[in-house]
Amino acid sequence: MSDMPAGLPKHPIGTFAFVGAYVALFVLAWFGIYIYIFLARQPVTP
């Protein structure tokens, strides 16, 4: 097995950035659905 060159980071930064962007888009989409659909329909109260 070959060793990593000294200048490279120890973890895959691009993968973390991709996953972070996906999570951010998911949270924003969920929040938009919550505000514009759920709250617009007046949530059920007991």
C-alpha positions in Angstrom: 0.0 0.0 0.0 1.4 3.4 -0.9 1.7 6.3 1.6 -0.2 9.6 1.2 2.0 12.6 0.2 2.8 14.9 3.0 0.8 17.9 1.7 -2.6 16.2 1.4 -5.2 16.3 4.2 -5.9 13.1 6.2 -9.7 13.1 5.4 -11.7 13.6 2.2 -12.7 17.3 2.3 -14.7 17.1 -0.9 -16.9 14.3 0.5 -17.6 16.2 3.7 -18.5 19.3 1.7 -20.9 17.3 -0.6 -22.6 15.6 2.4 -22.8 19.0 4.2 -24.4 20.7 1.2 -26.9 17.8 0.9 -27.8 18.1 4.6 -28.2 21.8 4.3 -30.5 21.5 1.3 -32.5 18.8 3.0 -33.0 21.0 6.1 -34.0 24.1 4.0 -36.4 22.0 2.0 -38.0 20.5 5.1 -38.3 23.9 6.8 -39.9 25.4 3.6 -42.4 22.6 3.5 -43.1 23.1 7.2 -43.7 26.8 6.9 -45.5 27.0 3.5 -47.6 23.9 3.7 -48.1 22.7 7.3 -48.4 26.2 9.0 -50.5 27.5 6.0 -53.1 24.8 6.7 -53.4 25.7 10.4 -52.1 22.8 12.4 -54.5 20.7 14.3 -55.0 21.7 18.0 -56.4 19.4 20.7 
